[in-house]
Amino acid sequence: MTGEIEIIRHIVVRGRVQGVGYRAFVEYEALKRGIGGWVRNRRDGSVEAVFAGPEKSVKDMIEACRFGPLPAHVDALDQRDATDDELKLRAPGELFSVLRTV
């Protein structure tokens, strides 16, 4: 990561967020910002992610997730503090991972 981990946040995004490149968008934006974490689809049609890094970078990342890529439509974004254990779900050796659907 480009900076120390100041915060770890968990988000769930609802709306038209599957089948529109949303996970790829999140991965690209997170790596561009040097943020660690992961993103995955959920069977209920939502997208879930964990972001770790400098507070401003993570907050900016969450703000970007409120819009997503052009074909996406975000109806709701819930967020909360996340744990180190949640962050550890990413693939070993990767800064940011796209995980399997749960």
Secondary structure by P-SEA (a helix, b strand, c coil): ccccccbbbbbbbbccccccaaaaaaaaaaaaacccccccccccccccccccccaaaaaaaaaaaacccccccccccccccccccccccccccccccccccc
